[in-house]
Amino acid sequence: MAFLKRRPQGAEVDFDHLPRHVAIIMDGNGRWAKKRGLPRTAGHAAGAENFRTIATYCKDIGLEYLTVYAFSTENWKRPAEEVSAIMGLLKKYLLEAIGRMERDRVKMHFFGDLTPLTPELRELCRRTEEISTHYEGCQVNICLNYGGRDEILRAARAFARDCARGEKLPEELTEAAFDGYLFSAGVPDPDLVIRPSGEIRISNFLLWQSAYAEFYFTDVLWPDFTKEELHKALAAYQGRSRRFGGV
């Protein structure tokens, strides 16, 4: 994979020492469309296509986990036409992904409460996850109807129910045990969280898991976030010292 050792636009990346887990808030689709005089739905279509490109590239360079923020618990407040378009893009992507999974061999998993989705979409999500169990390699986690606070509340309620049934004791709750109640159970915490679009906030994304993540912010809108932009984020990450509260 020597071609991966190039240094685009001055970004020097050591591809032999990548972070295990990169998370991305795919932000800026609407503004990308507005700048071009296009409807917001066109921005979401461009963002979905870019997700396909970046996810495939993450697999190619050997990244173990990629988690993306696709649709939050708050996004239902958007205009019905926009929500419908996003769900239509999701259906299109999943149908195409299922058809190519044997070739691409990318594992897919979903974080979030899928019950508000249509039965058809829920079945497509189930099928992609079931097929994924046969593959090794890069796992792509899609946060769908996901919110960090909602995830923590659900985990706390699940542990409380186990206590009420006599299966757990309150003093048995540790950070590691709590991890097991989250949507991300079994997935290592993200090492690097990337947010395109110029916004500098976490927006209810992986609140528990990103406690010690490194953050990278850029003004580039998500549909314009290229492989070279990813290289810049990875190079910035590799230039930092992660002390996890130590010296």
C-alpha positions in Angstrom: 0.0 0.0 0.0 2.9 2.3 -0.8 0.5 4.8 -2.5 -0.9 5.6 0.9 2.4 7.0 2.1 2.1 10.1 0.0 1.9 13.5 1.8 -0.9 15.5 0.2 -0.8 19.3 0.8 1.8 19.0 3.5 -0.1 16.6 5.7 2.3 14.0 7.0 0.5 10.9 8.1 2.0 7.8 9.6 -0.3 5.1 8.2 1.3 2.5 10.4 0.1 4.2 13.5 -3.5 5.4 12.8 -6.0 5.9 15.5 -8.2 2.8 16.1 -11.5 4.8 16.0 -12.4 8.0 14.2 -15.8 9.6 14.6 -17.2 12.3 12.3 -20.0 14.8 12.7 -21.1 15.1 9.1 -22.1 18.7 9.2 -22.6 21.4 6.6 -24.8 19.7 3.9 -27.5 22.4 4.0 -25.0 25.3 3.8 -23.1 23.6 1.0 -26.4 23.5 -1.0 -27.3 27.1 -0.1 -24.0 28.4 -1.4 -24.8 26.8 -4.7 -28.4 28.0 -4.9 -29.6 24.4 -4.5 -32.3 22.9 -2.2 -31.0 21.5 1.1 -31.9 18.0 -0.1 -29.2 18.3 -2.8 -26.7 19.0 0.0 -27.8 15.8 1.8 -27.4 13.8 -1.4 -23.8 15.2 -1.9 -23.1 14.5 1.8 -24.3 10.9 1.5 -22.1 10.3 -1.6 -19.1 11.8 0.3 -19.8 9.5 3.2 -19.5 6.5 0.8 -16.1 7.9 -0.4 -14.7 8.5 3.0 -15.9 5.3 4.6 -14.4 3.3 1.7 -11.1 5.1 2.1 -11.0 4.5 5.9 -11.4 0.8 5.1 -8.6 1.0 2.5 -6.1 2.6 4.9 -6.8 0.1 7.6 -8.9 2.1 10.1 -10.6 -0.3 12.5 -13.7 1.8 13.4 -15.5 4.8 11.8 -18.5 6.3 13.5 -20.6 8.9 11.7 -23.4 11.1 12.9 -26.1 10.7 10.3 -29.4 11.7 12.0 -29.8 13.0 15.5 -32.8 12.7 17.9 -33.2 16.5 17.3 -33.2 16.3 13.5 -36.9 15.2 13.5 -37.6 19.0 14.1 -36.5 19.7 10.5 -39.1 20.2 7.7 -40.9 17.0 6.8 -39.7 17.2 3.2 -36.1 17.3 4.4 -36.5 14.4 6.8 -38.2 12.4 4.1 -35.3 13.1 1.7 -32.8 12.0 4.3 -34.6 8.8 5.0 -34.9 8.2 1.2 -31.1 8.6 0.9 -30.6 6.2 3.7 -32.8 3.6 2.0 -30.9 4.0 -1.3 -27.6 3.7 0.5 -28.5 0.6 2.4 -29.9 -1.1 -0.7 -26.7 -0.4 -2.5 -24.6 -1.4 0.4 -26.3 -4.7 0.8 -25.7 -5.4 -2.9 -22.0 -4.6 -2.5 -21.2 -6.0 0.9 -19.7 -9.2 -0.3 -17.3 -7.2 -2.5 -16.5 -4.4 0.0 -16.6 -6.5 3.2 -17.3 -3.4 5.4 -19.1 -4.2 8.6 -22.0 -1.9 9.4 -23.6 -1.3 12.8 -26.2 1.2 14.0 -26.2 3.4 17.1 -29.6 4.8 18.1 -33.3 4.0 18.6 -34.5 2.7 15.2 -38.1 2.2 16.3 -39.4 5.5 14.8 -38.1 4.4 11.3 -40.4 2.7 8.8 -40.6 -1.1 9.0 -38.8 -1.2 5.6 -35.8 0.9 6.9 -35.6 -1.1 10.1 -35.5 -4.3 8.1 -32.7 -3.0 5.9 -30.7 -1.9 9.0 -31.2 -5.4 10.5 -30.1 -7.1 7.2 -26.9 -5.0 6.9 -26.0 -5.8 10.5 -26.7 -9.5 10.1 -24.6 -9.7 6.9 -21.8 -7.8 8.7 -21.4 -10.5 11.3 -19.6 -12.6 8.6 -16.8 -10.0 7.9 -13.6 -8.9 9.6 -12.0 -5.5 9.2 -13.3 -1.9 9.3 -16.6 -1.4 11.2 -18.7 1.6 10.2 -21.1 2.7 12.9 -24.0 4.9 11.7 -25.6 7.0 14.4 -29.3 7.1 13.4 -31.9 8.7 15.6 -29.1 9.0 18.0 -28.4 11.5 20.9 -25.7 11.2 23.5 -27.9 12.2 26.4 -30.7 9.8 25.2 -28.1 7.0 25.0 -26.9 7.7 28.6 -30.5 7.8 29.9 -31.4 4.5 28.2 -28.3 2.9 29.7 -29.1 4.2 33.2 -32.7 2.9 32.9 -31.5 -0.5 31.7 -29.1 -0.8 34.6 -31.9 0.3 37.0 -34.2 -2.4 35.6 -31.5 -5.0 36.2 -31.2 -3.8 39.8 -35.0 -3.9 40.3 -35.0 -7.5 39.1 -32.2 -8.4 41.5 -29.8 -9.1 38.7 -27.4 -6.3 39.6 -26.4 -4.3 42.7 -25.9 -0.5 42.5 -22.4 -0.7 43.8 -21.5 -3.0 40.9 -21.8 -0.2 38.4 -18.4 0.7 37.1 -17.5 2.7 33.9 -16.7 -0.6 32.2 -20.0 -2.1 33.2 -21.9 1.1 32.1 -20.2 0.8 28.7 -22.0 -2.5 28.2 -25.4 -0.8 28.3 -24.6 1.8 25.6 -25.4 1.5 21.9 -21.6 1.3 21.4 -21.1 -1.7 23.7 -18.0 -3.6 22.5 -16.6 -0.7 20.5 -13.5 1.2 21.8 -14.0 4.9 22.5 -13.1 7.2 19.6 -9.6 8.5 19.6 -10.4 11.3 17.2 -13.6 13.3 16.7 -13.8 15.4 13.5 -16.3 18.1 12.9 -16.4 19.9 9.5 -18.5 23.0 8.7 -16.9 25.6 11.1 -19.1 24.8 14.1 -17.1 24.2 17.3 -19.4 22.1 19.5 -20.1 18.4 20.1 -23.9 18.6 19.4 -24.9 15.7 21.7 -22.6 13.2 19.9 -20.9 10.4 21.8 -20.9 12.3 25.0 -19.8 9.4 27.2 -17.4 7.9 24.7 -15.5 11.0 23.7 -14.4 12.0 27.3 -10.8 11.7 26.3 -11.0 12.0 22.5 -8.9 14.4 20.5 -11.0 16.9 18.5 -10.4 18.4 15.1 -12.5 21.2 13.7 -12.4 22.6 10.2 -14.4 25.2 8.2 -14.7 22.8 5.2 -18.3 21.7 4.7 -18.9 18.0 4.8 -19.6 17.4 1.1 -16.2 19.0 0.4 -14.4 17.0 3.1 -11.9 15.1 0.9 -9.4 12.4 1.6 -6.8 15.1 1.8 -8.8 16.9 4.5 -9.0 13.6 6.4 -5.2 13.4 6.1 -4.9 16.8 7.7 -7.1 15.6 10.6 -5.0 12.5 11.0 -1.8 14.4 10.9 -3.0 16.8 13.5 -4.0 13.9 15.7 -0.6 12.3 15.4 1.1 15.5 16.4 -0.6 15.6 19.8 0.3 14.0 23.1 -2.5 12.0 24.7 -2.1 11.9 28.5 -5.5 10.8 29.7 -5.3 13.1 32.7 -1.7 12.1 33.5 1.5 14.1 33.1 
